[in-house]
């Protein structure tokens, strides 16, 4: 039986999703919990392998279960075995052949910027502190330029493992919430560091600079990669709808 999970986690204490020898990772924590709760599980898959320090409010994982608690009690059982900084929000039966990564039709991220003179210890691990003034209108215009299919070579590290560097941005917007600016973006899929580099470049440059970069300019032409702690994997879409 294939099951899928919606996960939340604080990425601060993890070296990213993917299991690594000698490192604390989200995948490692989930595998340990599955070993404790679900006998005979196999085939753990994840919608997005988040980097070290990146958070999630809507990560999706799938696996095949050969026993264990009934689905309606699975989230509670796994949470009892998981550390405090990762949790299962929802568990449900999935259709035959479902795969958290390959069945996904889109993903949505949120990046939070604290835009005020004084830093905040309360959000230091949840937002990028940017004490300098920002032009909201320029940010809105830059976000609008991103919508559509483009070549994002300028927004992913040189030597990236991806072979195809074109992606389709379906929605992109900045929203001010008091002292915070939130960037939300949805695409069919994302390149490594793509959202963070888009954010760093938009904070440093206006839309006139962003638009030519979408024509496949080299990474050196792009801006700074924003730090990971402001980034959240918010939704994973299946058949056009966000799970959870």
PAMIBA-649054 format. One record per residue: residue number from 1; residue in one letter; chain; x, y, z of N, C-alpha, C, O in turn. Coordinates in Angstrom, 2 decimals, padded with zeros to 5 digits. Layout:
NUM/A/A/X/Y/Z/X/Y/Z/X/Y/Z/X/Y/Z .
...
//
This chain:
1/X/A/000.85/-001.19/000.00/000.00/000.00/000.00/000.89/001.24/000.00/001.79/001.36/000.83 .
2/X/A/000.63/002.17/-000.93/001.39/003.41/-001.00/000.71/004.47/-000.14/-000.50/004.67/-000.23 .
3/X/A/001.50/005.14/000.69/001.00/006.20/001.56/001.74/007.49/001.24/002.88/007.46/000.77 .
4/X/A/001.10/008.61/001.49/001.79/009.90/001.35/001.60/010.72/002.60/000.57/010.66/003.27 .
5/X/A/002.64/011.49/002.90/002.68/012.30/004.11/002.89/013.76/003.76/003.63/014.08/002.83 .
6/X/A/002.23/014.64/004.50/002.54/016.06/004.45/003.37/016.37/005.68/002.98/016.06/006.81 .
7/X/A/004.54/017.00/005.46/005.50/017.25/006.53/005.73/018.74/006.75/005.70/019.54/005.81 .
8/X/A/005.96/019.09/007.99/006.49/020.41/008.35/007.82/020.21/009.05/007.99/019.24/009.80 .
9/X/A/008.77/021.11/008.82/009.99/021.06/009.61/010.70/022.40/009.64/010.60/023.21/008.72 .
10/X/A/011.41/022.60/010.74/012.30/023.73/010.91/013.67/023.25/010.43/014.27/022.37/011.04 .
11/X/A/014.16/023.84/009.34/015.39/023.36/008.75/016.66/023.78/009.46/017.75/023.37/009.06 .
12/X/A/016.54/024.58/010.51/017.73/025.15/011.16/018.72/024.08/011.61/019.92/024.22/011.40 .
13/X/A/018.22/023.02/012.21/019.09/022.01/012.78/019.41/020.84/011.86/019.98/019.85/012.31 .
14/X/A/019.05/020.95/010.58/019.27/019.86/009.64/020.24/020.26/008.54/020.31/021.43/008.16 .
15/X/A/020.97/019.29/008.03/021.83/019.50/006.86/021.05/019.21/005.58/021.55/018.56/004.67 .
16/X/A/019.82/019.70/005.55/018.97/019.50/004.39/018.14/018.25/004.50/018.11/017.59/005.54 .
17/X/A/017.45/017.93/003.40/016.60/016.73/003.38/017.42/015.47/003.27/017.27/014.57/004.09 .
18/X/A/018.29/015.39/002.26/018.90/014.14/001.83/019.82/013.54/002.89/020.65/014.24/003.48 .
19/X/A/019.66/012.26/003.13/020.48/011.54/004.10/021.95/011.60/003.72/022.31/011.39/002.56 .
20/X/A/022.81/011.91/004.70/024.26/012.00/004.51/024.95/011.34/005.70/024.52/011.52/006.84 .
21/X/A/025.99/010.59/005.44/026.70/009.92/006.55/027.21/010.94/007.58/027.87/011.91/007.23 .
22/X/A/026.90/010.69/008.83/027.41/011.53/009.90/026.71/012.86/010.06/027.13/013.67/010.89 .
23/X/A/025.67/013.13/009.28/024.96/014.41/009.33/023.51/014.21/009.78/022.92/013.16/009.51 .
24/X/A/022.96/015.20/010.45/021.55/015.16/010.84/020.72/015.71/009.69/020.89/016.87/009.31 .
25/X/A/019.84/014.90/009.14/019.02/015.31/008.00/017.55/014.97/008.26/017.23/014.13/009.10 .
26/X/A/016.67/015.63/007.52/015.24/015.36/007.66/014.94/013.93/007.20/014.18/013.21/007.85 .
27/X/A/015.53/013.52/006.10/015.30/012.16/005.62/015.74/011.14/006.66/015.05/010.16/006.90 .
28/X/A/016.89/011.36/007.26/017.36/010.44/008.28/016.40/010.34/009.45/016.15/009.24/009.95 .
29/X/A/015.86/011.48/009.90/014.91/011.48/011.01/013.64/010.74/010.64/013.10/009.98/011.45 .
30/X/A/013.15/010.95/009.41/011.92/010.27/008.98/012.16/008.78/008.82/011.30/007.98/009.20 .
31/X/A/013.30/008.39/008.27/013.60/006.96/008.14/013.64/006.28/009.51/013.13/005.17/009.66 .
32/X/A/014.24/006.93/010.48/014.29/006.35/011.83/012.88/006.17/012.39/012.58/005.15/013.01 .
33/X/A/012.01/007.17/012.17/010.64/007.07/012.66/009.87/005.96/011.94/009.11/005.22/012.56 .
34/X/A/010.07/005.84/010.63/009.40/004.77/009.89/009.87/003.40/010.37/009.06/002.48/010.51 .
35/X/A/011.17/003.27/010.63/011.68/002.00/011.15/011.03/001.63/012.48/010.80/000.46/012.76 .
36/X/A/010.72/002.65/013.29/010.15/002.40/014.60/008.66/002.09/014.55/008.12/001.45/015.46 .
37/X/A/007.98/002.55/013.49/006.51/002.51/013.47/005.94/001.57/012.41/004.92/000.93/012.63 .
38/X/A/006.60/001.50/011.26/006.04/000.79/010.10/006.96/-000.36/009.70/008.00/-000.13/009.10 .
39/X/A/006.60/-001.61/010.02/007.44/-002.73/009.63/007.38/-002.96/008.11/006.31/-002.90/007.51 .
40/X/A/008.53/-003.20/007.51/008.57/-003.58/006.11/008.28/-002.47/005.13/007.81/-002.74/004.02 .
41/X/A/008.55/-001.21/005.49/008.32/-000.12/004.55/009.46/-000.06/003.53/010.58/-000.47/003.82 .
42/X/A/009.15/000.46/002.33/010.16/000.61/001.27/009.84/001.84/000.44/008.75/002.41/000.53 .
43/X/A/010.81/002.25/-000.38/010.57/003.23/-001.44/010.26/004.64/-000.99/009.38/005.29/-001.55 .
44/X/A/010.97/005.15/000.03/010.73/006.52/000.47/011.12/007.51/-000.63/012.23/007.45/-001.16 .
45/X/A/010.20/008.40/-000.98/010.44/009.44/-001.98/009.98/010.77/-001.41/009.13/010.81/-000.53 .
46/X/A/010.54/011.86/-001.93/010.19/013.20/-001.45/009.99/014.13/-002.63/010.63/013.98/-003.67 .
47/X/A/009.10/015.09/-002.46/008.77/016.01/-003.56/009.91/016.96/-003.86/010.16/017.28/-005.02 .
48/X/A/010.61/017.43/-002.83/011.69/018.41/-003.03/012.79/018.22/-002.01/012.53/018.25/-000.81 .
49/X/A/014.02/018.03/-002.47/015.13/017.83/-001.55/015.65/019.19/-001.10/016.54/019.76/-001.74 .
50/X/A/015.11/019.70/-000.02/015.47/021.03/000.46/016.91/021.06/000.97/017.42/020.06/001.47 .
51/X/A/017.56/022.22/000.83/018.94/022.41/001.26/019.02/022.63/002.77/018.00/022.81/003.44 .
52/X/A/020.23/022.62/003.28/020.47/022.88/004.70/019.89/024.24/005.09/020.13/025.24/004.41 .
53/X/A/019.13/024.26/006.18/018.58/025.51/006.69/017.24/025.90/006.11/016.60/026.81/006.64 .
54/X/A/016.78/025.25/005.05/015.51/025.58/004.42/014.38/024.88/005.19/014.52/023.73/005.60 .
55/X/A/013.27/025.57/005.37/012.12/025.05/006.11/011.06/024.50/005.17/011.14/024.67/003.95 .
56/X/A/010.08/023.83/005.74/008.94/023.35/004.95/007.67/023.43/005.77/007.65/023.08/006.95 .
57/X/A/006.61/023.90/005.14/005.27/023.82/005.72/004.39/022.88/004.92/003.28/022.56/005.34 .
58/X/A/004.87/022.43/003.76/004.06/021.55/002.92/004.90/020.56/002.12/004.59/020.30/000.95 .
59/X/A/005.94/020.02/002.71/006.72/018.97/002.05/005.87/017.71/001.93/005.02/017.45/002.77 .
60/X/A/006.11/016.92/000.88/005.35/015.68/000.67/006.33/014.53/000.49/007.28/014.63/-000.28 .
61/X/A/006.07/013.44/001.20/006.85/012.21/001.05/005.90/011.06/000.78/004.74/011.10/001.18 .
62/X/A/006.39/010.03/000.11/005.59/008.84/-000.13/006.45/007.60/000.14/007.67/007.65/000.04 .
63/X/A/005.79/006.50/000.47/006.48/005.25/000.69/005.47/004.11/000.60/004.26/004.33/000.65 .
64/X/A/005.97/002.90/000.46/005.14/001.71/000.44/005.21/001.04/001.80/006.30/000.81/002.32 .
65/X/A/004.05/000.74/002.37/003.97/000.19/003.72/003.51/-001.26/003.67/002.60/-001.62/002.93 .
66/X/A/004.17/-002.09/004.49/003.77/-003.48/004.57/003.12/-003.82/005.89/003.02/-004.99/006.26 .
67/X/A/002.67/-002.82/006.61/002.05/-003.03/007.91/002.06/-001.73/008.69/002.19/-000.65/008.10 .
68/X/A/001.93/-001.82/010.00/001.96/-000.63/010.82/000.58/-000.16/011.22/-000.40/-000.87/010.98 .
69/X/A/000.48/001.02/011.82/-000.81/001.53/012.28/-001.74/001.82/011.11/-001.28/002.00/009.99 .
70/X/A/-003.05/001.87/011.35/-003.97/002.30/010.29/-003.65/003.72/009.86/-003.10/004.51/010.64 .
71/X/A/-003.99/004.05/008.63/-003.61/005.35/008.07/-004.07/006.50/008.94/-003.35/007.49/009.09 .
72/X/A/-005.26/006.40/009.51/-005.79/007.51/010.29/-005.01/007.75/011.59/-005.17/008.80/012.22 .
73/X/A/-004.18/006.79/011.99/-003.37/006.96/013.20/-001.88/007.09/012.90/-001.07/007.21/013.81 .
74/X/A/-001.53/007.05/011.61/-000.12/007.02/011.24/000.61/008.31/011.62/001.72/008.26/012.14 .
75/X/A/-000.01/009.47/011.36/000.65/010.74/011.67/000.98/010.83/013.16/002.08/011.23/013.54 .
76/X/A/000.03/010.46/013.99/000.24/010.51/015.44/001.38/009.57/015.86/002.21/009.93/016.68 .
77/X/A/001.40/008.37/015.28/002.44/007.40/015.63/003.81/007.88/015.19/004.78/007.77/015.95 .
78/X/A/003.92/008.41/013.99/005.21/008.89/013.51/005.68/010.09/014.32/006.86/010.21/014.64 .
79/X/A/004.76/010.99/014.66/005.15/012.18/015.43/005.71/011.81/016.81/006.55/012.52/017.35 .
80/X/A/005.23/010.72/017.36/005.75/010.28/018.65/007.20/009.80/018.54/007.94/009.79/019.52 .
81/X/A/007.61/009.41/017.32/008.96/008.92/017.10/009.88/009.95/016.46/011.08/009.71/016.34 .
82/X/A/009.34/011.09/016.04/010.13/012.12/015.37/010.64/013.17/016.36/010.04/013.36/017.41 .
83/X/A/011.75/013.84/016.05/012.22/014.94/016.90/011.27/016.14/016.82/010.41/016.20/015.94 .
84/X/A/011.44/017.07/017.73/010.51/018.19/017.84/010.52/019.11/016.62/009.54/019.82/016.39 .
85/X/A/011.61/019.13/015.84/011.69/020.08/014.72/011.23/019.51/013.38/011.47/020.12/012.34 .
86/X/A/010.56/018.35/013.40/009.94/017.82/012.19/008.68/017.07/012.60/008.66/016.38/013.62 .
87/X/A/007.61/017.22/011.81/006.36/016.57/012.15/005.54/016.23/010.93/005.68/016.85/009.88 .
88/X/A/004.69/015.22/011.09/003.75/014.81/010.04/002.42/015.50/010.31/001.81/015.29/011.36 .
89/X/A/001.99/016.32/009.37/000.73/017.05/009.51/-000.45/016.18/009.07/-001.54/016.28/009.62 .
90/X/A/-000.20/015.34/008.08/-001.29/014.56/007.50/-000.74/013.31/006.84/000.35/013.34/006.26 .
91/X/A/-001.47/012.21/006.94/-001.13/010.97/006.24/-002.38/010.45/005.56/-003.48/010.53/006.11 .
92/X/A/-002.20/009.91/004.37/-003.35/009.37/003.65/-002.91/008.30/002.66/-001.75/008.25/002.25 .
93/X/A/-003.88/007.44/002.29/-003.62/006.46/001.25/-003.45/007.17/-000.09/-004.14/008.15/-000.37 .
94/X/A/-002.53/006.67/-000.91/-002.29/007.24/-002.24/-002.71/006.23/-003.30/-002.79/005.03/-003.04 .
95/X/A/-002.96/006.72/-004.48/-003.36/005.85/-005.59/-002.16/005.01/-006.02/-001.01/005.39/-005.78 .
96/X/A/-002.43/003.90/-006.65/-001.36/003.03/-007.13/-000.44/003.82/-008.07/-000.91/004.56/-008.94 .
97/X/A/000.85/003.64/-007.89/001.81/004.31/-008.75/002.18/005.71/-008.33/003.00/006.35/-008.98 .
98/X/A/001.59/006.21/-007.24/001.91/007.57/-006.79/003.35/007.64/-006.33/003.86/006.74/-005.67 .
99/X/A/004.02/008.74/-006.71/005.41/009.00/-006.31/005.50/010.47/-005.95/005.14/011.33/-006.75 .
100/X/A/005.98/010.77/-004.73/005.97/012.14/-004.24/006.65/013.11/-005.19/006.19/014.24/-005.36 .
101/X/A/007.73/012.68/-005.81/008.47/013.57/-006.71/007.92/013.52/-008.13/007.56/014.55/-008.70 .
102/X/A/007.85/012.32/-008.71/007.54/012.21/-010.13/006.07/012.44/-010.45/005.74/012.75/-011.60 .
103/X/A/005.18/012.32/-009.46/003.76/012.60/-009.69/003.44/014.08/-009.52/002.34/014.51/-009.88 .
104/X/A/004.37/014.85/-008.97/004.11/016.28/-008.71/004.02/017.06/-010.02/004.79/016.83/-010.95 .
105/X/A/003.07/017.97/-010.08/002.90/018.83/-011.27/003.36/020.26/-011.01/003.40/021.07/-011.93 .
106/X/A/003.72/020.58/-009.78/004.21/021.92/-009.46/004.60/022.02/-008.00/004.23/021.18/-007.18 .
107/X/A/005.33/023.07/-007.69/005.77/023.31/-006.32/005.70/024.81/-006.05/005.91/025.62/-006.95 .
108/X/A/005.42/025.17/-004.81/005.33/026.58/-004.42/006.24/026.84/-003.23/006.27/026.07/-002.26 .
109/X/A/006.98/027.95/-003.32/007.88/028.36/-002.24/007.50/029.76/-001.76/006.88/030.54/-002.48 .
110/X/A/007.90/030.04/-000.53/007.75/031.37/000.06/009.09/031.79/000.63/009.76/031.01/001.30 .
111/X/A/009.48/033.05/000.36/010.69/033.60/000.97/010.30/034.86/001.73/009.60/035.72/001.21 .
112/X/A/010.77/034.97/002.99/010.38/036.07/003.86/011.59/036.97/004.12/012.67/036.51/004.47 .
113/X/A/011.37/038.27/003.93/012.39/039.29/004.17/011.88/040.24/005.25/010.80/040.80/005.12 .
114/X/A/012.64/040.41/006.31/012.32/041.39/007.34/012.97/042.70/006.93/014.20/042.83/006.94 .
115/X/A/012.15/043.68/006.57/012.64/044.95/006.02/012.39/046.08/007.02/011.41/046.82/006.93 .
116/X/A/013.32/046.20/007.98/013.26/047.29/008.96/014.66/047.54/009.48/015.56/046.73/009.29 .
117/X/A/014.84/048.69/010.16/016.18/049.08/010.61/016.71/048.14/011.69/017.90/047.82/011.71 .
118/X/A/015.82/047.70/012.60/016.25/046.88/013.73/016.08/045.39/013.40/015.07/044.98/012.83 .
119/X/A/017.06/044.61/013.77/016.93/043.17/013.58/015.94/042.60/014.60/015.62/043.25/015.59 .
120/X/A/015.48/041.39/014.34/014.53/040.75/015.26/015.04/039.37/015.64/015.17/038.51/014.77 .
121/X/A/015.32/039.14/016.92/015.73/037.79/017.33/014.62/036.77/017.18/014.90/035.57/017.13 .
122/X/A/013.37/037.21/017.12/012.24/036.29/017.03/012.11/035.64/015.66/011.58/034.53/015.54 .
123/X/A/012.60/036.32/014.62/012.50/035.74/013.27/013.87/035.56/012.63/013.97/035.41/011.42 .
124/X/A/014.92/035.57/013.44/016.27/035.48/012.89/016.50/034.21/012.10/017.32/034.20/011.18 .
125/X/A/015.77/033.14/012.43/015.91/031.87/011.71/014.74/031.63/010.75/014.58/030.52/010.24 .
126/X/A/013.94/032.65/010.51/012.76/032.50/009.66/012.69/033.54/008.55/011.80/033.48/007.71 .
127/X/A/013.62/034.50/008.54/013.55/035.57/007.56/014.93/036.18/007.36/015.77/036.16/008.26 .
128/X/A/015.16/036.72/006.17/016.36/037.49/005.88/016.17/038.91/006.38/015.22/039.58/005.97 .
129/X/A/017.05/039.38/007.24/016.97/040.76/007.71/017.61/041.67/006.67/018.77/041.51/006.32 .
130/X/A/016.82/042.64/006.19/017.28/043.61/005.17/016.99/045.01/005.71/015.87/045.50/005.55 .
131/X/A/017.97/045.66/006.34/017.70/046.93/007.01/017.57/048.13/006.08/017.09/049.18/006.50 .
132/X/A/017.99/047.99/004.83/017.94/049.11/003.89/016.55/049.23/003.25/015.85/048.23/003.14 .
133/X/A/016.15/050.43/002.84/014.84/050.59/002.19/014.75/049.78/000.89/015.75/049.59/000.20 .
134/X/A/013.55/049.32/000.58/013.30/048.59/-000.65/012.18/049.26/-001.43/011.26/049.84/-000.84 .
135/X/A/012.27/049.19/-002.74/011.27/049.76/-003.63/010.23/048.67/-003.93/010.47/047.78/-004.75 .
136/X/A/009.08/048.76/-003.26/008.05/047.73/-003.44/007.58/047.65/-004.88/007.34/046.56/-005.39 .
137/X/A/007.43/048.78/-005.54/006.95/048.77/-006.92/007.94/048.06/-007.84/007.54/047.32/-008.74 .
138/X/A/009.22/048.27/-007.62/010.23/047.59/-008.42/010.21/046.09/-008.18/010.38/045.31/-009.11 .
139/X/A/010.00/045.67/-006.93/009.90/044.25/-006.63/008.68/043.62/-007.31/008.76/042.52/-007.85 .
140/X/A/007.55/044.33/-007.29/006.35/043.83/-007.96/006.61/043.66/-009.46/006.22/042.65/-010.05 .
141/X/A/007.27/044.63/-010.06/007.56/044.56/-011.49/008.52/043.42/-011.80/008.36/042.73/-012.81 .
142/X/A/009.52/043.21/-010.95/010.47/042.12/-011.17/009.77/040.77/-011.08/010.04/039.88/-011.89 .
143/X/A/008.88/040.62/-010.10/008.15/039.36/-009.97/007.29/039.08/-011.20/007.19/037.94/-011.64 .
144/X/A/006.68/040.12/-011.75/005.83/039.94/-012.92/006.63/039.48/-014.13/006.13/038.72/-014.96 .
145/X/A/007.88/039.95/-014.24/008.74/039.58/-015.37/009.04/038.08/-015.37/009.27/037.50/-016.43 .
146/X/A/009.04/037.47/-014.20/009.42/036.06/-014.09/008.39/035.10/-014.67/008.74/033.99/-015.05 .
147/X/A/007.14/035.51/-014.73/006.06/034.60/-015.14/006.26/034.19/-016.59/006.51/035.01/-017.47 .
148/X/A/006.14/032.88/-016.83/006.33/032.33/-018.16/007.48/031.34/-018.17/008.05/031.04/-017.12 .
149/X/A/007.82/030.83/-019.34/008.93/029.88/-019.47/010.20/030.62/-019.84/010.23/031.38/-020.81 .
150/X/A/011.27/030.38/-019.07/012.54/031.09/-019.28/013.70/030.15/-019.03/013.54/029.06/-018.49 .
151/X/A/014.88/030.61/-019.42/016.13/029.90/-019.15/016.74/030.50/-017.88/017.10/031.68/-017.85 .
152/X/A/016.85/029.69/-016.83/017.28/030.18/-015.52/018.74/029.84/-015.21/019.11/029.64/-014.05 .
153/X/A/019.57/029.79/-016.25/020.99/029.52/-016.06/021.63/030.51/-015.09/022.50/030.13/-014.31 .
154/X/A/021.21/031.76/-015.13/021.80/032.81/-014.28/021.40/032.66/-012.82/021.91/033.37/-011.96 .
155/X/A/020.48/031.73/-012.52/019.94/031.61/-011.17/020.19/030.23/-010.55/019.47/029.83/-009.63 .
156/X/A/021.18/029.52/-011.04/021.55/028.24/-010.45/023.06/028.10/-010.54/023.67/028.64/-011.46 .
157/X/A/023.68/027.38/-009.60/025.14/027.31/-009.59/025.72/026.76/-010.89/025.14/025.87/-011.52 .
158/X/A/026.87/027.29/-011.28/027.59/026.75/-012.43/027.95/025.29/-012.14/028.36/024.95/-011.03 .
159/X/A/027.80/024.45/-013.16/028.08/023.04/-012.95/026.96/022.30/-012.27/027.17/021.22/-011.72 .
160/X/A/025.75/022.86/-012.30/024.60/022.22/-011.69/024.34/020.86/-012.31/024.70/020.61/-013.46 .
161/X/A/023.72/019.98/-011.54/023.43/018.63/-012.01/022.27/018.59/-013.00/022.06/017.58/-013.67 .
162/X/A/021.52/019.68/-013.10/020.38/019.71/-014.02/020.87/019.80/-015.46/021.79/020.55/-015.77 .
163/X/A/020.23/019.03/-016.34/020.57/019.09/-017.76/019.75/020.14/-018.48/020.27/020.87/-019.33 .
164/X/A/018.46/020.24/-018.16/017.58/021.26/-018.75/017.44/022.41/-017.78/017.11/022.20/-016.61 .
165/X/A/017.68/023.62/-018.24/017.68/024.80/-017.37/016.50/025.73/-017.63/016.45/026.83/-017.09 .
166/X/A/015.57/025.29/-018.44/014.34/026.06/-018.67/013.27/025.59/-017.68/013.10/024.40/-017.45 .
167/X/A/012.55/026.55/-017.10/011.47/026.26/-016.18/010.31/027.21/-016.47/010.49/028.31/-017.00 .
168/X/A/009.10/026.77/-016.12/007.91/027.60/-016.30/007.43/028.13/-014.96/007.01/027.36/-014.09 .
169/X/A/007.50/029.44/-014.80/006.97/030.09/-013.60/005.49/030.37/-013.83/005.12/031.09/-014.76 .
170/X/A/004.64/029.81/-012.98/003.19/029.96/-013.14/002.62/031.13/-012.34/001.62/031.72/-012.73 .
171/X/A/003.26/031.45/-011.24/002.82/032.58/-010.42/004.02/033.12/-009.66/004.87/032.35/-009.22 .
172/X/A/004.08/034.44/-009.51/005.21/035.08/-008.85/004.76/036.42/-008.32/004.24/037.24/-009.08 .
173/X/A/004.95/036.67/-007.03/004.47/037.93/-006.45/005.20/038.27/-005.17/005.62/037.38/-004.42 .
174/X/A/005.34/039.57/-004.92/005.79/040.09/-003.64/004.60/040.69/-002.92/003.73/041.30/-003.54 .
175/X/A/004.54/040.52/-001.60/003.48/041.11/-000.78/004.10/041.66/000.49/004.87/040.97/001.17 .
176/X/A/003.77/042.92/000.83/004.26/043.51/002.08/003.25/043.25/003.18/002.06/043.50/003.03 .
177/X/A/003.77/042.75/004.31/002.96/042.53/005.50/003.64/043.23/006.67/004.43/042.63/007.40 .
178/X/A/003.33/044.50/006.83/003.99/045.28/007.86/005.47/045.43/007.55/005.84/045.96/006.50 .
179/X/A/006.33/044.97/008.46/007.77/045.04/008.25/008.31/043.90/007.39/009.50/043.88/007.08 .
180/X/A/007.45/042.97/007.01/007.90/041.82/006.23/007.49/041.93/004.77/006.41/042.44/004.45 .
181/X/A/008.35/041.44/003.91/008.04/041.25/002.50/008.08/039.76/002.21/009.05/039.07/002.53 .
182/X/A/007.00/039.26/001.60/006.90/037.84/001.28/006.93/037.67/-000.23/006.14/038.28/-000.95 .
183/X/A/007.86/036.84/-000.71/007.90/036.47/-002.13/007.36/035.06/-002.26/007.89/034.14/-001.64 .
184/X/A/006.32/034.88/-003.06/005.76/033.56/-003.32/005.89/033.25/-004.80/005.68/034.11/-005.65 .
185/X/A/006.25/031.99/-005.09/006.50/031.61/-006.47/006.10/030.15/-006.67/006.38/029.30/-005.83 .
186/X/A/005.43/029.89/-007.79/005.01/028.54/-008.16/005.55/028.23/-009.55/005.46/029.05/-010.46 .
187/X/A/006.12/027.03/-009.69/006.65/026.60/-010.99/006.44/025.11/-011.16/006.10/024.40/-010.21 .
188/X/A/006.67/024.65/-012.40/006.58/023.21/-012.62/007.64/022.48/-011.80/007.36/021.43/-011.22 .
189/X/A/008.83/023.02/-011.74/009.91/022.54/-010.88/010.95/023.64/-010.76/010.87/024.65/-011.46 .
190/X/A/011.92/023.44/-009.87/012.92/024.47/-009.61/014.32/023.90/-009.72/014.55/022.72/-009.45 .
191/X/A/015.25/024.75/-010.14/016.66/024.40/-010.14/017.24/024.61/-008.74/016.63/025.25/-007.89 .
192/X/A/018.41/024.06/-008.51/019.07/024.22/-007.22/019.37/025.70/-006.96/019.91/026.39/-007.83 .
193/X/A/019.00/026.19/-005.79/019.23/027.56/-005.34/018.44/028.59/-006.17/018.66/029.79/-006.02 .
194/X/A/017.54/028.14/-007.02/016.87/029.06/-007.95/016.05/030.14/-007.22/016.18/031.32/-007.54 .
195/X/A/015.23/029.75/-006.27/014.39/030.73/-005.58/015.27/031.71/-004.80/015.03/032.92/-004.83 .
196/X/A/016.26/031.19/-004.11/017.12/032.06/-003.30/017.90/033.04/-004.16/018.11/034.19/-003.76 .
197/X/A/018.33/032.61/-005.34/019.07/033.53/-006.21/018.14/034.53/-006.87/018.53/035.68/-007.09 .
198/X/A/016.92/034.13/-007.18/015.94/035.09/-007.66/015.69/036.17/-006.62/015.66/037.36/-006.95 .
199/X/A/015.53/035.77/-005.37/015.29/036.75/-004.30/016.48/037.69/-004.16/016.31/038.90/-004.12 .
200/X/A/017.69/037.14/-004.08/018.87/037.98/-003.92/019.04/038.96/-005.06/019.42/040.11/-004.85 .
201/X/A/018.76/038.50/-006.28/018.90/039.38/-007.44/017.84/040.46/-007.45/018.14/041.61/-007.77 .
202/X/A/016.60/040.12/-007.10/015.53/041.13/-007.08/015.74/042.17/-005.99/015.37/043.33/-006.16 .
203/X/A/016.34/041.76/-004.86/016.61/042.73/-003.80/017.70/043.72/-004.21/017.71/044.86/-003.76 .
204/X/A/018.60/043.27/-005.07/019.74/044.10/-005.47/019.51/044.89/-006.76/020.13/045.93/-006.97 .
205/X/A/018.63/044.39/-007.62/018.47/044.97/-008.96/016.99/045.12/-009.32/016.13/044.48/-008.72 .
206/X/A/016.72/045.97/-010.29/015.37/046.21/-010.74/014.96/045.30/-011.89/015.76/044.49/-012.35 .
207/X/A/013.72/045.43/-012.35/013.20/044.56/-013.42/013.97/044.69/-014.72/014.04/043.72/-015.49 .
208/X/A/014.55/045.85/-015.00/015.31/046.01/-016.24/016.56/045.13/-016.26/017.04/044.72/-017.32 .
209/X/A/017.07/044.83/-015.07/018.21/043.92/-014.96/017.76/042.46/-015.00/018.44/041.61/-015.58 .
210/X/A/016.62/042.17/-014.39/016.13/040.79/-014.29/015.78/040.22/-015.66/016.14/039.08/-015.97 .
211/X/A/015.09/040.98/-016.47/014.56/040.46/-017.73/015.65/039.88/-018.64/015.48/038.77/-019.14 .
212/X/A/016.77/040.57/-018.89/017.81/039.98/-019.75/018.43/038.71/-019.17/018.90/037.85/-019.91 .
213/X/A/018.44/038.58/-017.84/019.00/037.40/-017.22/018.21/036.14/-017.55/018.74/035.03/-017.48 .
214/X/A/016.95/036.30/-017.90/016.08/035.16/-018.19/016.29/034.60/-019.59/015.58/033.69/-020.02 .
215/X/A/017.27/035.14/-020.30/017.58/034.68/-021.65/018.75/033.70/-021.67/019.32/033.43/-022.73 .
216/X/A/019.11/033.18/-020.48/020.18/032.20/-020.43/021.54/032.78/-020.16/022.55/032.16/-020.49 .
217/X/A/021.60/033.98/-019.54/022.90/034.56/-019.20/023.63/033.67/-018.19/022.98/032.89/-017.48 .
218/X/A/024.96/033.75/-018.12/025.71/032.90/-017.19/025.43/033.28/-015.74/024.95/034.37/-015.44 .
219/X/A/025.74/032.34/-014.84/025.49/032.57/-013.41/026.19/033.83/-012.91/025.66/034.52/-012.05 .
220/X/A/027.35/034.13/-013.42/028.11/035.30/-012.96/027.36/036.60/-013.19/027.63/037.59/-012.52 .
221/X/A/026.42/036.61/-014.13/025.65/037.82/-014.42/024.53/038.04/-013.41/024.02/039.16/-013.28 .
222/X/A/024.14/037.00/-012.70/023.06/037.11/-011.73/023.53/037.71/-010.42/024.70/038.03/-010.25 .
223/X/A/022.59/037.87/-009.50/022.89/038.49/-008.22/023.25/037.48/-007.15/023.50/036.31/-007.42 .
224/X/A/023.27/037.98/-005.92/023.62/037.17/-004.76/022.56/036.11/-004.47/021.37/036.34/-004.70 .
225/X/A/023.00/034.97/-003.99/022.07/033.94/-003.52/021.66/034.26/-002.09/022.51/034.30/-001.20 .
226/X/A/020.37/034.50/-001.86/019.89/034.81/-000.51/020.10/033.61/000.41/020.12/032.47/-000.07 .
227/X/A/020.26/033.83/001.71/020.52/032.72/002.63/019.32/031.79/002.77/018.19/032.19/002.45 .
228/X/A/019.54/030.57/003.24/018.46/029.57/003.23/017.38/029.80/004.27/016.25/029.35/004.09 .
229/X/A/017.69/030.50/005.37/016.74/030.52/006.48/015.46/031.30/006.22/014.53/031.22/007.03 .
230/X/A/015.38/032.06/005.14/014.12/032.74/004.82/013.21/031.94/003.91/012.11/032.41/003.59 .
231/X/A/013.63/030.75/003.50/012.91/030.00/002.46/012.08/028.86/003.06/012.53/028.15/003.95 .
232/X/A/010.86/028.73/002.53/009.93/027.68/002.96/009.37/026.98/001.73/008.90/027.63/000.80 .
233/X/A/009.42/025.65/001.71/008.65/024.88/000.73/007.22/024.83/001.25/006.94/024.21/002.27 .
234/X/A/006.32/025.49/000.53/004.98/025.73/001.07/003.94/024.74/000.56/003.12/024.27/001.34 .
235/X/A/003.95/024.43/-000.73/002.96/023.51/-001.29/003.60/022.65/-002.37/004.52/023.08/-003.06 .
236/X/A/003.10/021.43/-002.51/003.40/020.59/-003.66/002.08/020.29/-004.34/001.10/019.93/-003.68 .
237/X/A/002.06/020.43/-005.66/000.83/020.30/-006.42/000.78/018.96/-007.15/001.77/018.51/-007.73 .
238/X/A/-000.38/018.34/-007.10/-000.65/017.10/-007.81/-001.95/017.26/-008.57/-002.98/017.61/-008.00 .
239/X/A/-001.89/017.00/-009.87/-003.08/017.19/-010.72/-003.65/018.59/-010.57/-004.86/018.80/-010.59 .
240/X/A/-002.74/019.57/-010.42/-003.16/020.97/-010.36/-003.62/021.46/-009.01/-003.99/022.62/-008.88 .
241/X/A/-003.62/020.60/-007.98/-004.07/021.02/-006.66/-002.97/020.77/-005.62/-002.22/019.80/-005.71 .
242/X/A/-002.89/021.66/-004.64/-001.90/021.51/-003.57/-002.36/020.45/-002.59/-003.51/020.44/-002.16 .
243/X/A/-001.46/019.54/-002.24/-001.79/018.49/-001.27/-001.79/019.08/000.13/-000.87/019.80/000.52 .
244/X/A/-002.83/018.78/000.88/-002.90/019.20/002.27/-003.69/020.47/002.46/-003.83/020.94/003.59 .
//
